[in-house]
Amino acid sequence: MSYSLDFRQKVINFAENGGKITKAAHTFGIGRASIYRWLFRPNIELTR
């Protein structure tokens, strides 16, 4: 599934402002692996 840049930025902001990855995954309904990938990728870009 492809997520919008705006959605990704919301998730990243949540995590970078002290939110736990597991809580972010539950809150936004996505997998933890996606969040980790977005956090450690230098540039946010659309995939697929």
PDB file with one MODEL, atoms N, CA, C and O in Angstrom:
MODEL        1
ATOM      1  N   MET A   1       0.838  -1.171   0.000  1.00  0.00           N
ATOM      2  CA  MET A   1       0.000   0.000   0.000  1.00  0.00           C
ATOM      3  C   MET A   1       0.888   1.240   0.000  1.00  0.00           C
ATOM      4  O   MET A   1       1.926   1.270   0.661  1.00  0.00           O
ATOM      5  N   SER A   2       0.485   2.229  -0.722  1.00  0.00           N
ATOM      6  CA  SER A   2       1.222   3.484  -0.800  1.00  0.00           C
ATOM      7  C   SER A   2       0.546   4.528   0.093  1.00  0.00           C
ATOM      8  O   SER A   2      -0.678   4.656   0.100  1.00  0.00           O
ATOM      9  N   TYR A   3       1.352   5.262   0.834  1.00  0.00           N
ATOM     10  CA  TYR A   3       0.837   6.299   1.729  1.00  0.00           C
ATOM     11  C   TYR A   3       1.262   7.665   1.220  1.00  0.00           C
ATOM     12  O   TYR A   3       2.335   7.813   0.635  1.00  0.00           O
ATOM     13  N   SER A   4       0.423   8.652   1.443  1.00  0.00           N
ATOM     14  CA  SER A   4       0.741  10.006   0.991  1.00  0.00           C
ATOM     15  C   SER A   4       1.905  10.570   1.802  1.00  0.00           C
ATOM     16  O   SER A   4       2.177  10.132   2.920  1.00  0.00           O
ATOM     17  N   LEU A   5       2.578  11.542   1.215  1.00  0.00           N
ATOM     18  CA  LEU A   5       3.680  12.198   1.912  1.00  0.00           C
ATOM     19  C   LEU A   5       3.188  12.890   3.181  1.00  0.00           C
ATOM     20  O   LEU A   5       3.884  12.901   4.196  1.00  0.00           O
ATOM     21  N   ASP A   6       1.994  13.462   3.121  1.00  0.00           N
ATOM     22  CA  ASP A   6       1.419  14.137   4.284  1.00  0.00           C
ATOM     23  C   ASP A   6       1.200  13.149   5.430  1.00  0.00           C
ATOM     24  O   ASP A   6       1.518  13.443   6.583  1.00  0.00           O
ATOM     25  N   PHE A   7       0.661  11.987   5.108  1.00  0.00           N
ATOM     26  CA  PHE A   7       0.425  10.960   6.121  1.00  0.00           C
ATOM     27  C   PHE A   7       1.744  10.498   6.730  1.00  0.00           C
ATOM     28  O   PHE A   7       1.863  10.375   7.949  1.00  0.00           O
ATOM     29  N   ARG A   8       2.730  10.243   5.878  1.00  0.00           N
ATOM     30  CA  ARG A   8       4.043   9.809   6.365  1.00  0.00           C
ATOM     31  C   ARG A   8       4.645  10.846   7.300  1.00  0.00           C
ATOM     32  O   ARG A   8       5.221  10.499   8.331  1.00  0.00           O
ATOM     33  N   GLN A   9       4.513  12.121   6.941  1.00  0.00           N
ATOM     34  CA  GLN A   9       5.077  13.184   7.767  1.00  0.00           C
ATOM     35  C   GLN A   9       4.389  13.242   9.125  1.00  0.00           C
ATOM     36  O   GLN A   9       5.045  13.498  10.135  1.00  0.00           O
ATOM     37  N   LYS A  10       3.084  13.009   9.165  1.00  0.00           N
ATOM     38  CA  LYS A  10       2.359  12.983  10.443  1.00  0.00           C
ATOM     39  C   LYS A  10       2.890  11.871  11.342  1.00  0.00           C
ATOM     40  O   LYS A  10       3.099  12.073  12.538  1.00  0.00           O
ATOM     41  N   VAL A  11       3.103  10.700  10.755  1.00  0.00           N
ATOM     42  CA  VAL A  11       3.608   9.561  11.522  1.00  0.00           C
ATOM     43  C   VAL A  11       5.024   9.850  12.021  1.00  0.00           C
ATOM     44  O   VAL A  11       5.338   9.596  13.184  1.00  0.00           O
ATOM     45  N   ILE A  12       5.866  10.374  11.157  1.00  0.00           N
ATOM     46  CA  ILE A  12       7.247  10.700  11.528  1.00  0.00           C
ATOM     47  C   ILE A  12       7.266  11.745  12.641  1.00  0.00           C
ATOM     48  O   ILE A  12       8.020  11.610  13.605  1.00  0.00           O
ATOM     49  N   ASN A  13       6.449  12.776  12.514  1.00  0.00           N
ATOM     50  CA  ASN A  13       6.384  13.813  13.552  1.00  0.00           C
ATOM     51  C   ASN A  13       5.958  13.222  14.893  1.00  0.00           C
ATOM     52  O   ASN A  13       6.512  13.572  15.935  1.00  0.00           O
ATOM     53  N   PHE A  14       4.985  12.335  14.862  1.00  0.00           N
ATOM     54  CA  PHE A  14       4.524  11.678  16.086  1.00  0.00           C
ATOM     55  C   PHE A  14       5.687  10.945  16.753  1.00  0.00           C
ATOM     56  O   PHE A  14       5.913  11.091  17.954  1.00  0.00           O
ATOM     57  N   ALA A  15       6.414  10.165  15.977  1.00  0.00           N
ATOM     58  CA  ALA A  15       7.518   9.374  16.518  1.00  0.00           C
ATOM     59  C   ALA A  15       8.676  10.256  16.986  1.00  0.00           C
ATOM     60  O   ALA A  15       9.273   9.992  18.030  1.00  0.00           O
ATOM     61  N   GLU A  16       8.991  11.286  16.229  1.00  0.00           N
ATOM     62  CA  GLU A  16      10.119  12.148  16.577  1.00  0.00           C
ATOM     63  C   GLU A  16       9.824  13.052  17.772  1.00  0.00           C
ATOM     64  O   GLU A  16      10.749  13.576  18.392  1.00  0.00           O
ATOM     65  N   ASN A  17       8.564  13.237  18.096  1.00  0.00           N
ATOM     66  CA  ASN A  17       8.194  14.070  19.234  1.00  0.00           C
ATOM     67  C   ASN A  17       7.880  13.241  20.476  1.00  0.00           C
ATOM     68  O   ASN A  17       7.084  13.646  21.324  1.00  0.00           O
ATOM     69  N   GLY A  18       8.511  12.085  20.570  1.00  0.00           N
ATOM     70  CA  GLY A  18       8.406  11.284  21.783  1.00  0.00           C
ATOM     71  C   GLY A  18       7.410  10.152  21.759  1.00  0.00           C
ATOM     72  O   GLY A  18       7.303   9.405  22.732  1.00  0.00           O
ATOM     73  N   GLY A  19       6.671  10.005  20.659  1.00  0.00           N
ATOM     74  CA  GLY A  19       5.720   8.903  20.571  1.00  0.00           C
ATOM     75  C   GLY A  19       6.436   7.580  20.349  1.00  0.00           C
ATOM     76  O   GLY A  19       7.431   7.519  19.626  1.00  0.00           O
ATOM     77  N   LYS A  20       5.940   6.546  20.958  1.00  0.00           N
ATOM     78  CA  LYS A  20       6.519   5.221  20.767  1.00  0.00           C
ATOM     79  C   LYS A  20       6.113   4.678  19.398  1.00  0.00           C
ATOM     80  O   LYS A  20       5.020   4.959  18.908  1.00  0.00           O
ATOM     81  N   ILE A  21       6.999   3.904  18.793  1.00  0.00           N
ATOM     82  CA  ILE A  21       6.742   3.337  17.466  1.00  0.00           C
ATOM     83  C   ILE A  21       5.507   2.441  17.503  1.00  0.00           C
ATOM     84  O   ILE A  21       4.665   2.505  16.608  1.00  0.00           O
ATOM     85  N   THR A  22       5.401   1.614  18.529  1.00  0.00           N
ATOM     86  CA  THR A  22       4.245   0.718  18.642  1.00  0.00           C
ATOM     87  C   THR A  22       2.949   1.511  18.755  1.00  0.00           C
ATOM     88  O   THR A  22       1.946   1.154  18.137  1.00  0.00           O
ATOM     89  N   LYS A  23       2.965   2.581  19.539  1.00  0.00           N
ATOM     90  CA  LYS A  23       1.776   3.431  19.698  1.00  0.00           C
ATOM     91  C   LYS A  23       1.432   4.109  18.374  1.00  0.00           C
ATOM     92  O   LYS A  23       0.259   4.196  18.010  1.00  0.00           O
ATOM     93  N   ALA A  24       2.445   4.589  17.652  1.00  0.00           N
ATOM     94  CA  ALA A  24       2.216   5.226  16.351  1.00  0.00           C
ATOM     95  C   ALA A  24       1.594   4.225  15.379  1.00  0.00           C
ATOM     96  O   ALA A  24       0.651   4.554  14.660  1.00  0.00           O
ATOM     97  N   ALA A  25       2.123   3.008  15.361  1.00  0.00           N
ATOM     98  CA  ALA A  25       1.596   1.979  14.464  1.00  0.00           C
ATOM     99  C   ALA A  25       0.126   1.709  14.764  1.00  0.00           C
ATOM    100  O   ALA A  25      -0.689   1.595  13.848  1.00  0.00           O
ATOM    101  N   HIS A  26      -0.205   1.607  16.034  1.00  0.00           N
ATOM    102  CA  HIS A  26      -1.594   1.350  16.429  1.00  0.00           C
ATOM    103  C   HIS A  26      -2.486   2.559  16.114  1.00  0.00           C
ATOM    104  O   HIS A  26      -3.585   2.404  15.582  1.00  0.00           O
ATOM    105  N   THR A  27      -2.010   3.743  16.443  1.00  0.00           N
ATOM    106  CA  THR A  27      -2.786   4.969  16.236  1.00  0.00           C
ATOM    107  C   THR A  27      -3.101   5.201  14.766  1.00  0.00           C
ATOM    108  O   THR A  27      -4.223   5.563  14.411  1.00  0.00           O
ATOM    109  N   PHE A  28      -2.096   4.988  13.909  1.00  0.00           N
ATOM    110  CA  PHE A  28      -2.260   5.282  12.487  1.00  0.00           C
ATOM    111  C   PHE A  28      -2.643   4.055  11.653  1.00  0.00           C
ATOM    112  O   PHE A  28      -2.893   4.172  10.453  1.00  0.00           O
ATOM    113  N   GLY A  29      -2.688   2.884  12.285  1.00  0.00           N
ATOM    114  CA  GLY A  29      -3.126   1.679  11.590  1.00  0.00           C
ATOM    115  C   GLY A  29      -2.151   1.165  10.548  1.00  0.00           C
ATOM    116  O   GLY A  29      -2.552   0.690   9.485  1.00  0.00           O
ATOM    117  N   ILE A  30      -0.853   1.266  10.863  1.00  0.00           N
ATOM    118  CA  ILE A  30       0.170   0.772   9.933  1.00  0.00           C
ATOM    119  C   ILE A  30       1.166  -0.094  10.692  1.00  0.00           C
ATOM    120  O   ILE A  30       1.150  -0.138  11.922  1.00  0.00           O
ATOM    121  N   GLY A  31       2.028  -0.779   9.958  1.00  0.00           N
ATOM    122  CA  GLY A  31       3.019  -1.645  10.573  1.00  0.00           C
ATOM    123  C   GLY A  31       4.219  -0.880  11.115  1.00  0.00           C
ATOM    124  O   GLY A  31       4.599   0.168  10.593  1.00  0.00           O
ATOM    125  N   ARG A  32       4.808  -1.430  12.178  1.00  0.00           N
ATOM    126  CA  ARG A  32       5.994  -0.803  12.762  1.00  0.00           C
ATOM    127  C   ARG A  32       7.146  -0.753  11.770  1.00  0.00           C
ATOM    128  O   ARG A  32       7.914   0.209  11.759  1.00  0.00           O
ATOM    129  N   ALA A  33       7.274  -1.774  10.942  1.00  0.00           N
ATOM    130  CA  ALA A  33       8.370  -1.810   9.971  1.00  0.00           C
ATOM    131  C   ALA A  33       8.306  -0.620   9.018  1.00  0.00           C
ATOM    132  O   ALA A  33       9.339  -0.060   8.650  1.00  0.00           O
ATOM    133  N   SER A  34       7.109  -0.240   8.623  1.00  0.00           N
ATOM    134  CA  SER A  34       6.957   0.932   7.745  1.00  0.00           C
ATOM    135  C   SER A  34       7.469   2.187   8.436  1.00  0.00           C
ATOM    136  O   SER A  34       8.161   3.000   7.823  1.00  0.00           O
ATOM    137  N   ILE A  35       7.130   2.343   9.700  1.00  0.00           N
ATOM    138  CA  ILE A  35       7.558   3.532  10.437  1.00  0.00           C
ATOM    139  C   ILE A  35       9.076   3.562  10.566  1.00  0.00           C
ATOM    140  O   ILE A  35       9.699   4.598  10.329  1.00  0.00           O
ATOM    141  N   TYR A  36       9.672   2.440  10.939  1.00  0.00           N
ATOM    142  CA  TYR A  36      11.133   2.389  11.042  1.00  0.00           C
ATOM    143  C   TYR A  36      11.786   2.728   9.707  1.00  0.00           C
ATOM    144  O   TYR A  36      12.773   3.462   9.660  1.00  0.00           O
ATOM    145  N   ARG A  37      11.234   2.194   8.630  1.00  0.00           N
ATOM    146  CA  ARG A  37      11.781   2.461   7.297  1.00  0.00           C
ATOM    147  C   ARG A  37      11.708   3.951   6.989  1.00  0.00           C
ATOM    148  O   ARG A  37      12.673   4.518   6.478  1.00  0.00           O
ATOM    149  N   TRP A  38      10.595   4.587   7.284  1.00  0.00           N
ATOM    150  CA  TRP A  38      10.435   6.019   7.014  1.00  0.00           C
ATOM    151  C   TRP A  38      11.363   6.851   7.884  1.00  0.00           C
ATOM    152  O   TRP A  38      11.898   7.860   7.425  1.00  0.00           O
ATOM    153  N   LEU A  39      11.565   6.441   9.141  1.00  0.00           N
ATOM    154  CA  LEU A  39      12.422   7.204  10.043  1.00  0.00           C
ATOM    155  C   LEU A  39      13.886   7.169   9.624  1.00  0.00           C
ATOM    156  O   LEU A  39      14.608   8.153   9.784  1.00  0.00           O
ATOM    157  N   PHE A  40      14.316   6.050   9.095  1.00  0.00           N
ATOM    158  CA  PHE A  40      15.731   5.897   8.781  1.00  0.00           C
ATOM    159  C   PHE A  40      16.064   6.104   7.312  1.00  0.00           C
ATOM    160  O   PHE A  40      17.225   5.981   6.919  1.00  0.00           O
ATOM    161  N   ARG A  41      15.073   6.413   6.504  1.00  0.00           N
ATOM    162  CA  ARG A  41      15.309   6.757   5.102  1.00  0.00           C
ATOM    163  C   ARG A  41      15.573   8.258   5.055  1.00  0.00           C
ATOM    164  O   ARG A  41      14.780   9.035   5.587  1.00  0.00           O
ATOM    165  N   PRO A  42      16.678   8.683   4.426  1.00  0.00           N
ATOM    166  CA  PRO A  42      17.010  10.115   4.441  1.00  0.00           C
ATOM    167  C   PRO A  42      15.984  11.006   3.747  1.00  0.00           C
ATOM    168  O   PRO A  42      15.768  12.138   4.180  1.00  0.00           O
ATOM    169  N   ASN A  43      15.362  10.533   2.707  1.00  0.00           N
ATOM    170  CA  ASN A  43      14.383  11.334   1.966  1.00  0.00           C
ATOM    171  C   ASN A  43      13.050  10.612   1.940  1.00  0.00           C
ATOM    172  O   ASN A  43      12.980   9.416   1.655  1.00  0.00           O
ATOM    173  N   ILE A  44      12.003  11.348   2.238  1.00  0.00           N
ATOM    174  CA  ILE A  44      10.662  10.773   2.126  1.00  0.00           C
ATOM    175  C   ILE A  44      10.269  10.828   0.659  1.00  0.00           C
ATOM    176  O   ILE A  44      10.340  11.882   0.028  1.00  0.00           O
ATOM    177  N   GLU A  45       9.863   9.708   0.130  1.00  0.00           N
ATOM    178  CA  GLU A  45       9.438   9.661  -1.267  1.00  0.00           C
ATOM    179  C   GLU A  45       8.314   8.650  -1.402  1.00  0.00           C
ATOM    180  O   GLU A  45       8.208   7.714  -0.609  1.00  0.00           O
ATOM    181  N   LEU A  46       7.494   8.840  -2.390  1.00  0.00           N
ATOM    182  CA  LEU A  46       6.415   7.891  -2.642  1.00  0.00           C
ATOM    183  C   LEU A  46       6.987   6.601  -3.187  1.00  0.00           C
ATOM    184  O   LEU A  46       7.917   6.614  -3.994  1.00  0.00           O
ATOM    185  N   THR A  47       6.429   5.485  -2.743  1.00  0.00           N
ATOM    186  CA  THR A  47       6.831   4.188  -3.264  1.00  0.00           C
ATOM    187  C   THR A  47       5.634   3.545  -3.935  1.00  0.00           C
ATOM    188  O   THR A  47       4.485   3.822  -3.590  1.00  0.00           O
ATOM    189  N   ARG A  48       5.917   2.694  -4.885  1.00  0.00           N
ATOM    190  CA  ARG A  48       4.916   1.964  -5.668  1.00  0.00           C
ATOM    191  C   ARG A  48       4.132   2.866  -6.535  1.00  0.00           C
ATOM    192  O   ARG A  48       3.247   2.411  -7.260  1.00  0.00           O
TER     193      ARG A  48
ENDMDL
END
